[in-house]
Amino acid sequence: MSKADFYTEDDMSTWERIKKAFANDWEQTKADFGSDSARDMDQDVDDTFKQMAGSDDAFENREQAFRFGYTAQQRYGSDHPKWSNDVDTRLRSEYDGDYDADRRYIQHAYGYRTKS
């Protein structure tokens, strides 16, 4: 499978339904800045301030990584329900972007579960 063929039409349709939830989650994380109950996205203070200011770290600029991680979880989650070195290695080889820069966002999306 080539990197360009990673997403099927069904993947993209599913992503369109879920991306609003990711955007809301992203906004909630910013709103919870400083809260002990805020989700740990492995960010430091600089990252959060950039997001709050609408800089290059806005959700829209990370959508590719979130979409990829969520799609990967849908595709591989039954065999690998949790993030692991095997998942990390596989996704690194399949990602069409800067994996090292986007890894934490991919991992966050891989662990995301919708509320039914």
C-alpha positions as CSV (number, residue, x, y, z in Angstrom):
1,M,0.0,0.0,0.0
2,S,1.4,3.4,-1.0
3,K,1.1,6.4,1.3
4,A,-1.2,8.1,-1.2
5,D,-3.6,5.1,-1.0
6,F,-3.9,5.0,2.8
7,Y,-7.3,6.7,2.9
8,T,-10.4,5.1,1.4
9,E,-13.6,7.0,0.6
10,D,-15.1,5.4,3.7
11,D,-12.2,6.6,5.9
12,M,-12.7,10.1,4.6
13,S,-16.5,10.0,5.2
14,T,-15.9,8.8,8.7
15,W,-13.3,11.5,9.3
16,E,-15.8,14.2,8.2
17,R,-18.2,13.0,10.8
18,I,-15.6,12.8,13.6
19,K,-13.4,15.9,12.9
20,K,-15.9,18.2,14.7
21,A,-15.5,16.1,17.8
22,F,-11.7,16.5,17.5
23,A,-12.0,20.2,17.0
24,N,-14.2,20.5,20.1
25,D,-11.8,18.3,22.1
26,W,-9.0,20.6,21.0
27,E,-10.9,23.7,22.1
28,Q,-11.7,22.0,25.5
29,T,-8.0,21.3,26.0
30,K,-7.2,24.9,25.5
31,A,-10.1,26.0,27.8
32,D,-8.8,23.6,30.5
33,F,-5.3,25.1,30.4
34,G,-3.9,24.9,33.9
35,S,-6.6,22.5,35.2
36,D,-5.6,19.3,37.0
37,S,-8.3,17.5,35.1
38,A,-7.1,18.6,31.6
39,R,-6.1,15.8,29.2
40,D,-2.4,15.4,28.9
41,M,-1.5,15.9,25.3
42,D,2.2,15.9,26.0
43,Q,2.4,19.6,25.4
44,D,4.4,22.2,27.2
45,V,3.2,25.8,28.0
46,D,4.7,27.2,24.8
47,D,2.6,24.8,22.7
48,T,-0.6,25.8,24.5
49,F,0.0,29.5,24.2
50,K,0.6,29.2,20.5
51,Q,-2.7,27.3,20.1
52,M,-4.6,29.9,22.2
53,A,-3.1,32.7,20.1
54,G,-4.2,31.0,16.9
55,S,-0.6,30.4,15.7
56,D,0.7,27.7,13.5
57,D,-0.3,25.1,16.0
58,A,-4.1,25.6,15.5
59,F,-6.3,22.5,15.0
60,E,-6.6,23.1,11.3
61,N,-2.8,22.8,11.0
62,R,-2.8,19.4,12.8
63,E,-5.9,18.0,11.1
64,Q,-3.8,15.7,8.9
65,A,-2.2,14.1,11.9
66,F,-5.5,13.7,13.8
67,R,-7.2,12.2,10.8
68,F,-4.3,9.8,10.2
69,G,-4.2,8.6,13.8
70,Y,-8.0,8.2,14.0
71,T,-8.1,6.3,10.7
72,A,-5.2,4.1,11.9
73,Q,-7.1,3.3,15.1
74,Q,-10.1,2.3,13.1
75,R,-8.0,0.1,10.8
76,Y,-5.6,-1.5,13.3
77,G,-7.3,-1.0,16.7
78,S,-8.8,-4.5,16.9
79,D,-5.3,-6.0,16.6
80,H,-3.6,-3.2,18.5
81,P,-6.1,-1.5,20.9
82,K,-3.4,0.5,22.6
83,W,-0.4,2.5,21.2
84,S,2.7,0.4,21.1
85,N,6.1,0.3,19.5
86,D,4.7,-1.9,16.7
87,V,2.0,0.6,16.0
88,D,4.4,3.4,16.1
89,T,6.8,1.7,13.6
90,R,4.0,0.8,11.2
91,L,2.4,4.3,11.2
92,R,5.8,6.0,10.8
93,S,6.2,4.0,7.5
94,E,2.7,4.9,6.3
95,Y,2.5,8.6,7.2
96,D,2.7,11.1,4.4
97,G,4.1,14.0,6.4
98,D,6.6,14.9,9.1
99,Y,6.0,12.0,11.5
100,D,8.3,13.2,14.2
101,A,6.6,16.6,14.3
102,D,3.1,15.1,14.2
103,R,3.7,11.9,16.3
104,R,2.0,13.2,19.5
105,Y,-1.1,14.3,17.6
106,I,-1.2,10.9,15.7
107,Q,-0.9,9.1,19.0
108,H,-3.6,11.2,20.7
109,A,-6.0,10.5,17.8
110,Y,-5.1,6.8,17.9
111,G,-6.2,6.7,21.5
112,Y,-9.4,8.7,20.9
113,R,-12.7,6.9,21.5
114,T,-16.0,8.4,20.5
115,K,-18.8,8.6,23.1
116,S,-21.7,6.4,22.0
